[in-house]
Amino acid sequence: MQLKGLVRFFTILLILYSVWQLSYTLFVRKHEKKMKAIAERYVNSSFPLPAEKYPGDAAMQAVYQDTLDEIKKQRLNQLLDSTRETKITWFGETYQKARSEELNLGLDLQGGMNVTLEVELVDLLRSLSNNSREPNFLKALENANKRKANSNADFITLFIDEYKTLGGGSLAALFSVANPDKIKITDPDSKVESVIRTEAEEAIERTYNILSQRIDQFGVAQPNVNLEKERGIITVELPGVDNESRVRKLLQATSNLQFWETYKAEELQNAITGANQAFNNYVLGKTTTTDTATQAKSDTSANQNAQPRSLAEILNSNQSDTASQTASVATPQSSKVLFGLPGESWIFQSTGSSGGIGYVMISDTARVRDYLMLDVVRTKFPPDAKFLYGVPERLDNQKLDNKVPLHVIRTNGRDVAPLEGDAITDARQDFNPLDGKPVVSMSMNSHGEDIWERLTDMSYKNTRPIAIVLDDIVYSAPIAYKGKIEGGNTEISGSFTIDEASDLATILKLGKLPAAAKIVQEQVVGPTLGAEAIRGGINAFFISFIVIFLLMLVYYNTSGWIANIALILNLLFTVGVLTGLGATLTAPGIAGLVLTIGMAVDTNVVIYERIKEELTRGKNYLQAINDGYRRSLPPVLDGHITTLLTAIILFYFGLGPVKGFATTQILGLLLSLFCGILVSRWVTDWFTSKKRHLEYFTGISRRIFKHAKFKFIEYRRVAYGISVVVLCLGIGAFINGFDEGVEFSGGRSYVVRFQKPVNNDIEKIREDLKVTFAGENPVIKTIGANNQLDITTSYLIDSTGEQVDSIVRDRLMTGLKKYNAEKILGSKKVLPTISDDLKKGAMWATFWSLLVITIYIFIRFRDWRYSLGTIAALLHDVLVTLAVFSFCKNIVPFPLEIDQHFIAAILTVIGFSMNDTVIIFDRIREYSRELKGAPKETIINRAINDTLSRTIMTSLTVFIVILILFLLGGEVTRGFAFAMLVGIITGIYSSVYVAAPVLVDLARKRPLGEADLTADKKTKPETKKPATA
């Protein structure tokens, strides 16, 4: 073997590097275990046990235990925070440094929150157009936003297309006013488009940077933030987070801070009286054309197209996108007035110091907003009045009130406030000296100081509140009772906790997002599910390793030790390099490691089977070793390259955990080549230099498949018939339908644990939740134990607002109350826009995988028949797997969902199936040269029989590890493992009975190998026997 010294050097270097990287994890775990023990001792010594404090009261004991757990958690966090600079490693690294270098666990393993945000460019275009009111511009924005969900084009392209379709003028006329230094009025549309795209790209980049800075100051260990600039997608992973609402506010706040003058309640008394009368008439069906022509037209249109609905139906529908949606329903019936006393009105007076005109129950905010925007109501108020909600007050028990104040700000017909957030130079969390409550203190620049002085002077003279508004929410509305404020110092007070005030200060200090970021996908994993995923993944990993380790020894005798050494190094290097790269290990990533175990030994299986053949042919030991390694190299490379190509495509199109799987697989494949070929050859040569010969046969492996002479090709017509049936089933699968996961269907999914088994109550639960979710029929499946359900619903998925997630969650738990629901273990939210993107990405990933592999096979074998055989076999594998998932979805006791994990399995199957196919093709090409003139059937039958042992062994190793993953790996990877099992079985069949027979029946008059032989003659004066499998 050449370059032994270099191989030895890199092997030793990788061992040292991997051990070094993994040592950080060991030191961190040791330190955290020590701190956890100290925290436990503190709680045990400071507080009585639950049984001692509440003897005989199990319910109170459980509540008290939760309190103790929270105290212990806080104590542990304090200890870890106080020991950040403590040196914990042998080489003097601190805990903080070691923590940053340890192996990152994904959220599905340790719990936390995974968020996908889409950067929205609508507001950016409005800003670039100087907030143009031009009708074609506004309509183009609206149309482009609607088309975005079902188009592959980016938003800028869609907007320009819509603007031109609507007959808009030149883009320069629209955008040059606000950007005179970049756009001239005479510039062509192409140049303006280029400027807009540059601004959009920079806005996406700045949004990513600001969000990254916010997260850095959030206090989460090992956050992971990634940007896909081309798609405008930002993915955020926050391990250990248990306050989802806080994260949503931190990430989605655009930090659009504004200071507005307001209307006082007494100034609007006539408007309130008129609005009450108009609303009462509307409710009683007395709306006439004297109210507004628009309103009458809207009602008439609705009555022509919709059946009358009750008020309850209207309120439950939560149609809150526009006022016209509420107005366009038939006239409701209700005894409630718009403004009045609590219990009798939607907007009521109550105790509090909000500075608003009244209060609204949080559950009614969407409908009240719509009522206020009814034309018959809106026209009673001043034209420049704008309704905004405030934040709920914090009660004495630290819980938030269930009502929010309603404010009316005075816009003076402008979108820009008298004072905006760009005047803020500093913001910090502070405490009010009078009551000690958390506040946010701010400082302003000189321009802001002047405006603030004028605003506070007017507030003092008119006793009029100044609304401090952030992202259209009024955080406080103070009155300058002591006179004008000089120096530009002010504060935002409200019902803040210290964390909330600190987050708000961070948001204001870092500045306004150049483009809004909207959460389109969200996953929350509780620590319980994470612990179960770790346990299942580790069990599957170690059992797979032990089984394959023993199989190599049983089947390959002492040479199996070399394969096992290569396997151990492969796993060590993979995990070490993953740690060094800062990659995150997820549950699918563990699945990738388990799959790596199977595929890593495949390299040695192919090599050893070839060595066995060479030994059987009578070659001496050294010659058999040399020829075995040399002739195994092409099929090993082909198999790894095809699988690597699909893994790269999966990495490009995948998101979140699936990308983690692809990362692990790519690393595993590359290191498999290094360990399986170079390291194993180095170790083999070392044994040979010591005059020791390795054994490649055992009693079992010597006899099995020896001199196999099966007539596979004679049964090809039967196989064709089976393939036709498969094709029909595959097509039928699309008719029968699939069980789409929430990633592809959109909606919210919750994993709920109950106190007792509920697998027999699923239909009752479904009916109850259908009522709770206002007619939306949820999808319910048992997941894991019979007291756990996965509940998916599309209820309110199109609604916006901070409270929507909480409303859906509360309604879910209300509907499950009588079934003794214990807690929500995890949740996931996917908006329809991103679910469409994921589906398109999945289809493109599958298409490109098939196309790239087909092209590679054509280049590799230089004969279109091999490519056609490849595509036929791969389509066969895909259709079989789809058919099984479609027709078995209601039979098997676990979910068979079409989601990103399924696509990962399909692409992996495509790559793996090519291993067997390429080995057979390579042997067919070899025999077509050696057996010139022999019938195609003879050549192909012999090629399949002579490679049967390695086909079975390579498939068996992967099948075993995937079966173990299926049985022990947990719910996250079960669907993936099942798809892989089906794919492996059908992959063996298609390699033998689809790909190879196609070569017989295509171009029957042309011999096999004719194309590449012709090519050889053009490039070589002599034909030399090639290195083949």
Secondary structure in CASP SS format (residue, H / E / C, confidence):
PFRMAT SS
TARGET T0000
AUTHOR 0000-0000-0000
METHOD secondary structure of the structure
MODEL  1
M C 1.00
Q C 1.00
L C 1.00
K H 1.00
G H 1.00
L H 1.00
V H 1.00
R H 1.00
F H 1.00
F H 1.00
T H 1.00
I H 1.00
L H 1.00
L H 1.00
I H 1.00
L H 1.00
Y H 1.00
S H 1.00
V H 1.00
W H 1.00
Q H 1.00
L H 1.00
S H 1.00
Y H 1.00
T H 1.00
L H 1.00
F H 1.00
V H 1.00
R H 1.00
K H 1.00
H H 1.00
E H 1.00
K H 1.00
K H 1.00
M H 1.00
K H 1.00
A H 1.00
I H 1.00
A H 1.00
E H 1.00
R H 1.00
Y H 1.00
V H 1.00
N H 1.00
S H 1.00
S H 1.00
F C 1.00
P C 1.00
L C 1.00
P H 1.00
A H 1.00
E H 1.00
K H 1.00
Y C 1.00
P C 1.00
G C 1.00
D C 1.00
A H 1.00
A H 1.00
M H 1.00
Q H 1.00
A H 1.00
V H 1.00
Y H 1.00
Q H 1.00
D H 1.00
T H 1.00
L H 1.00
D H 1.00
E H 1.00
I H 1.00
K H 1.00
K H 1.00
Q H 1.00
R H 1.00
L H 1.00
N H 1.00
Q H 1.00
L H 1.00
L H 1.00
D H 1.00
S H 1.00
T C 1.00
R C 1.00
E C 1.00
T C 1.00
K E 1.00
I C 1.00
T C 1.00
W C 1.00
F C 1.00
G C 1.00
E C 1.00
T E 1.00
Y H 1.00
Q H 1.00
K H 1.00
A H 1.00
R H 1.00
S H 1.00
E H 1.00
E C 1.00
L C 1.00
N E 1.00
L E 1.00
G C 1.00
L H 1.00
D H 1.00
L H 1.00
Q H 1.00
G C 1.00
G E 1.00
M E 1.00
N E 1.00
V E 1.00
T E 1.00
L E 1.00
E E 1.00
V E 1.00
E C 1.00
L C 1.00
V H 1.00
D H 1.00
L H 1.00
L H 1.00
R H 1.00
S H 1.00
L H 1.00
S C 1.00
N C 1.00
N C 1.00
S C 1.00
R C 1.00
E C 1.00
P H 1.00
N H 1.00
F H 1.00
L H 1.00
K H 1.00
A H 1.00
L H 1.00
E H 1.00
N H 1.00
A H 1.00
N H 1.00
K H 1.00
R H 1.00
K H 1.00
A H 1.00
N H 1.00
S C 1.00
N C 1.00
A C 1.00
D C 1.00
F H 1.00
I H 1.00
T H 1.00
L H 1.00
F H 1.00
I H 1.00
D H 1.00
E H 1.00
Y H 1.00
K H 1.00
T H 1.00
L C 1.00
G C 1.00
G C 1.00
G C 1.00
S C 1.00
L H 1.00
A H 1.00
A H 1.00
L H 1.00
F H 1.00
S C 1.00
V C 1.00
A C 1.00
N C 1.00
P C 1.00
D C 1.00
K C 1.00
I C 1.00
K C 1.00
I C 1.00
T C 1.00
D C 1.00
P C 1.00
D H 1.00
S H 1.00
K H 1.00
V H 1.00
E H 1.00
S H 1.00
V H 1.00
I H 1.00
R H 1.00
T H 1.00
E H 1.00
A H 1.00
E H 1.00
E H 1.00
A H 1.00
I H 1.00
E H 1.00
R H 1.00
T H 1.00
Y H 1.00
N H 1.00
I H 1.00
L H 1.00
S H 1.00
Q H 1.00
R H 1.00
I H 1.00
D H 1.00
Q C 1.00
F C 1.00
G C 1.00
V C 1.00
A C 1.00
Q C 1.00
P C 1.00
N E 1.00
V E 1.00
N E 1.00
L E 1.00
E E 1.00
K C 1.00
E C 1.00
R C 1.00
G C 1.00
I E 1.00
I E 1.00
T E 1.00
V E 1.00
E E 1.00
L E 1.00
P E 1.00
G C 1.00
V C 1.00
D C 1.00
N C 1.00
E H 1.00
S H 1.00
R H 1.00
V H 1.00
R H 1.00
K H 1.00
L H 1.00
L H 1.00
Q H 1.00
A C 1.00
T C 1.00
S C 1.00
N C 1.00
L E 1.00
Q E 1.00
F E 1.00
W E 1.00
E E 1.00
T E 1.00
Y C 1.00
K C 1.00
A H 1.00
E H 1.00
E H 1.00
L H 1.00
Q H 1.00
N H 1.00
A H 1.00
I H 1.00
T H 1.00
G H 1.00
A H 1.00
N H 1.00
Q H 1.00
A H 1.00
F H 1.00
N H 1.00
N H 1.00
Y H 1.00
V H 1.00
L C 1.00
G C 1.00
K C 1.00
T C 1.00
T C 1.00
T C 1.00
T C 1.00
D C 1.00
T C 1.00
A H 1.00
T H 1.00
Q H 1.00
A H 1.00
K H 1.00
S H 1.00
D H 1.00
T H 1.00
S H 1.00
A H 1.00
N H 1.00
Q H 1.00
N H 1.00
A C 1.00
Q C 1.00
P C 1.00
R C 1.00
S C 1.00
L H 1.00
A H 1.00
E H 1.00
I H 1.00
L H 1.00
N H 1.00
S H 1.00
N C 1.00
Q C 1.00
S C 1.00
D C 1.00
T C 1.00
A H 1.00
S H 1.00
Q H 1.00
T H 1.00
A H 1.00
S C 1.00
V C 1.00
A C 1.00
T C 1.00
P C 1.00
Q C 1.00
S C 1.00
S C 1.00
K C 1.00
V E 1.00
L E 1.00
F E 1.00
G E 1.00
L C 1.00
P C 1.00
G C 1.00
E C 1.00
S E 1.00
W E 1.00
I E 1.00
F E 1.00
Q C 1.00
S C 1.00
T C 1.00
G C 1.00
S C 1.00
S C 1.00
G C 1.00
G C 1.00
I C 1.00
G E 1.00
Y E 1.00
V E 1.00
M E 1.00
I H 1.00
S H 1.00
D H 1.00
T H 1.00
A H 1.00
R H 1.00
V H 1.00
R H 1.00
D H 1.00
Y H 1.00
L H 1.00
M C 1.00
L C 1.00
D H 1.00
V H 1.00
V H 1.00
R H 1.00
T C 1.00
K C 1.00
F C 1.00
P C 1.00
P C 1.00
D C 1.00
A E 1.00
K E 1.00
F E 1.00
L E 1.00
Y E 1.00
G E 1.00
V C 1.00
P C 1.00
E C 1.00
R E 1.00
L C 1.00
D C 1.00
N C 1.00
Q C 1.00
K C 1.00
L E 1.00
D C 1.00
N C 1.00
K E 1.00
V E 1.00
P E 1.00
L E 1.00
H E 1.00
V E 1.00
I E 1.00
R E 1.00
T C 1.00
N C 1.00
G C 1.00
R C 1.00
D C 1.00
V C 1.00
A C 1.00
P C 1.00
L E 1.00
E E 1.00
G H 1.00
D H 1.00
A H 1.00
I E 1.00
T E 1.00
D E 1.00
A E 1.00
R E 1.00
Q E 1.00
D E 1.00
F E 1.00
N C 1.00
P C 1.00
L C 1.00
D C 1.00
G C 1.00
K C 1.00
P E 1.00
V E 1.00
V E 1.00
S E 1.00
M E 1.00
S E 1.00
M E 1.00
N C 1.00
S H 1.00
H H 1.00
G H 1.00
E H 1.00
D H 1.00
I H 1.00
W H 1.00
E H 1.00
R H 1.00
L H 1.00
T H 1.00
D H 1.00
M H 1.00
S H 1.00
Y H 1.00
K H 1.00
N H 1.00
T C 1.00
R C 1.00
P C 1.00
I E 1.00
A E 1.00
I E 1.00
V E 1.00
L E 1.00
D C 1.00
D C 1.00
I E 1.00
V E 1.00
Y E 1.00
S E 1.00
A C 1.00
P C 1.00
I C 1.00
A C 1.00
Y C 1.00
K C 1.00
G C 1.00
K C 1.00
I C 1.00
E C 1.00
G C 1.00
G C 1.00
N C 1.00
T E 1.00
E E 1.00
I E 1.00
S E 1.00
G C 1.00
S C 1.00
F C 1.00
T C 1.00
I H 1.00
D H 1.00
E H 1.00
A H 1.00
S H 1.00
D H 1.00
L H 1.00
A H 1.00
T H 1.00
I H 1.00
L H 1.00
K H 1.00
L H 1.00
G C 1.00
K C 1.00
L C 1.00
P C 1.00
A C 1.00
A C 1.00
A E 1.00
K E 1.00
I E 1.00
V E 1.00
Q E 1.00
E E 1.00
Q E 1.00
V E 1.00
V E 1.00
G C 1.00
P H 1.00
T H 1.00
L H 1.00
G H 1.00
A H 1.00
E H 1.00
A H 1.00
I H 1.00
R H 1.00
G H 1.00
G H 1.00
I H 1.00
N H 1.00
A H 1.00
F H 1.00
F H 1.00
I H 1.00
S H 1.00
F H 1.00
I H 1.00
V H 1.00
I H 1.00
F H 1.00
L H 1.00
L H 1.00
M H 1.00
L H 1.00
V H 1.00
Y H 1.00
Y H 1.00
N C 1.00
T C 1.00
S H 1.00
G H 1.00
W H 1.00
I H 1.00
A H 1.00
N H 1.00
I H 1.00
A H 1.00
L H 1.00
I H 1.00
L H 1.00
N H 1.00
L H 1.00
L H 1.00
F H 1.00
T H 1.00
V H 1.00
G H 1.00
V H 1.00
L H 1.00
T H 1.00
G H 1.00
L H 1.00
G C 1.00
A C 1.00
T E 1.00
L E 1.00
T C 1.00
A H 1.00
P H 1.00
G H 1.00
I H 1.00
A H 1.00
G H 1.00
L H 1.00
V H 1.00
L H 1.00
T H 1.00
I H 1.00
G H 1.00
M H 1.00
A H 1.00
V H 1.00
D H 1.00
T H 1.00
N H 1.00
V H 1.00
V H 1.00
I H 1.00
Y H 1.00
E H 1.00
R H 1.00
I H 1.00
K H 1.00
E H 1.00
E H 1.00
L H 1.00
T H 1.00
R C 1.00
G C 1.00
K C 1.00
N C 1.00
Y H 1.00
L H 1.00
Q H 1.00
A H 1.00
I H 1.00
N H 1.00
D H 1.00
G H 1.00
Y H 1.00
R H 1.00
R H 1.00
S H 1.00
L H 1.00
P H 1.00
P H 1.00
V H 1.00
L H 1.00
D H 1.00
G H 1.00
H H 1.00
I H 1.00
T H 1.00
T H 1.00
L H 1.00
L H 1.00
T H 1.00
A H 1.00
I H 1.00
I H 1.00
L H 1.00
F H 1.00
Y H 1.00
F H 1.00
G C 1.00
L C 1.00
G C 1.00
P H 1.00
V H 1.00
K H 1.00
G H 1.00
F H 1.00
A H 1.00
T H 1.00
T H 1.00
Q H 1.00
I H 1.00
L H 1.00
G H 1.00
L H 1.00
L H 1.00
L H 1.00
S H 1.00
L H 1.00
F H 1.00
C H 1.00
G H 1.00
I H 1.00
L H 1.00
V H 1.00
S H 1.00
R H 1.00
W H 1.00
V H 1.00
T H 1.00
D H 1.00
W H 1.00
F H 1.00
T H 1.00
S H 1.00
K C 1.00
K C 1.00
R C 1.00
H C 1.00
L C 1.00
E C 1.00
Y C 1.00
F C 1.00
T C 1.00
G H 1.00
I H 1.00
S H 1.00
R H 1.00
R H 1.00
I C 1.00
F C 1.00
K C 1.00
H C 1.00
A C 1.00
K C 1.00
F C 1.00
K C 1.00
F C 1.00
I H 1.00
E H 1.00
Y H 1.00
R H 1.00
R H 1.00
V H 1.00
A H 1.00
Y H 1.00
G H 1.00
I H 1.00
S H 1.00
V H 1.00
V H 1.00
V H 1.00
L H 1.00
C H 1.00
L H 1.00
G H 1.00
I H 1.00
G H 1.00
A H 1.00
F H 1.00
I H 1.00
N H 1.00
G C 1.00
F C 1.00
D E 1.00
E E 1.00
G C 1.00
V H 1.00
E H 1.00
F H 1.00
S H 1.00
G C 1.00
G E 1.00
R E 1.00
S E 1.00
Y E 1.00
V E 1.00
V E 1.00
R E 1.00
F E 1.00
Q C 1.00
K C 1.00
P C 1.00
V C 1.00
N C 1.00
N C 1.00
D C 1.00
I H 1.00
E H 1.00
K H 1.00
I H 1.00
R H 1.00
E H 1.00
D H 1.00
L H 1.00
K H 1.00
V H 1.00
T H 1.00
F C 1.00
A C 1.00
G C 1.00
E C 1.00
N C 1.00
P C 1.00
V E 1.00
I E 1.00
K E 1.00
T E 1.00
I C 1.00
G C 1.00
A C 1.00
N C 1.00
N C 1.00
Q E 1.00
L E 1.00
D E 1.00
I E 1.00
T E 1.00
T E 1.00
S C 1.00
Y C 1.00
L C 1.00
I C 1.00
D C 1.00
S C 1.00
T C 1.00
G C 1.00
E C 1.00
Q C 1.00
V H 1.00
D H 1.00
S H 1.00
I H 1.00
V H 1.00
R H 1.00
D H 1.00
R H 1.00
L H 1.00
M H 1.00
T H 1.00
G H 1.00
L C 1.00
K H 1.00
K H 1.00
Y H 1.00
N C 1.00
A E 1.00
E E 1.00
K E 1.00
I E 1.00
L E 1.00
G E 1.00
S E 1.00
K E 1.00
K E 1.00
V E 1.00
L C 1.00
P H 1.00
T H 1.00
I H 1.00
S H 1.00
D H 1.00
D H 1.00
L H 1.00
K H 1.00
K H 1.00
G H 1.00
A H 1.00
M H 1.00
W H 1.00
A H 1.00
T H 1.00
F H 1.00
W H 1.00
S H 1.00
L H 1.00
L H 1.00
V H 1.00
I H 1.00
T H 1.00
I H 1.00
Y H 1.00
I H 1.00
F H 1.00
I H 1.00
R H 1.00
F H 1.00
R C 1.00
D C 1.00
W H 1.00
R H 1.00
Y H 1.00
S H 1.00
L H 1.00
G H 1.00
T H 1.00
I H 1.00
A H 1.00
A H 1.00
L H 1.00
L H 1.00
H H 1.00
D H 1.00
V H 1.00
L H 1.00
V H 1.00
T H 1.00
L H 1.00
A H 1.00
V H 1.00
F H 1.00
S H 1.00
F H 1.00
C C 1.00
K C 1.00
N C 1.00
I C 1.00
V C 1.00
P C 1.00
F C 1.00
P C 1.00
L C 1.00
E E 1.00
I E 1.00
D C 1.00
Q H 1.00
H H 1.00
F H 1.00
I H 1.00
A H 1.00
A H 1.00
I H 1.00
L H 1.00
T H 1.00
V H 1.00
I H 1.00
G H 1.00
F H 1.00
S H 1.00
M H 1.00
N H 1.00
D H 1.00
T H 1.00
V H 1.00
I H 1.00
I H 1.00
F H 1.00
D H 1.00
R H 1.00
I H 1.00
R H 1.00
E H 1.00
Y H 1.00
S H 1.00
R H 1.00
E H 1.00
L C 1.00
K C 1.00
G C 1.00
A C 1.00
P C 1.00
K H 1.00
E H 1.00
T H 1.00
I H 1.00
I H 1.00
N H 1.00
R H 1.00
A H 1.00
I H 1.00
N H 1.00
D H 1.00
T C 1.00
L H 1.00
S H 1.00
R H 1.00
T H 1.00
I H 1.00
M H 1.00
T H 1.00
S H 1.00
L H 1.00
T H 1.00
V H 1.00
F H 1.00
I H 1.00
V H 1.00
I H 1.00
L H 1.00
I H 1.00
L H 1.00
F H 1.00
L H 1.00
L H 1.00
G C 1.00
G C 1.00
E H 1.00
V H 1.00
T H 1.00
R H 1.00
G H 1.00
F H 1.00
A H 1.00
F H 1.00
A H 1.00
M H 1.00
L H 1.00
V H 1.00
G H 1.00
I H 1.00
I H 1.00
T H 1.00
G H 1.00
I H 1.00
Y H 1.00
S H 1.00
S H 1.00
V H 1.00
Y H 1.00
V H 1.00
A H 1.00
A H 1.00
P H 1.00
V H 1.00
L H 1.00
V H 1.00
D H 1.00
L C 1.00
A C 1.00
R C 1.00
K C 1.00
R C 1.00
P C 1.00
L C 1.00
G C 1.00
E H 1.00
A H 1.00
D H 1.00
L H 1.00
T H 1.00
A H 1.00
D H 1.00
K H 1.00
K H 1.00
T H 1.00
K C 1.00
P C 1.00
E C 1.00
T C 1.00
K C 1.00
K C 1.00
P C 1.00
A C 1.00
T C 1.00
A C 1.00
END
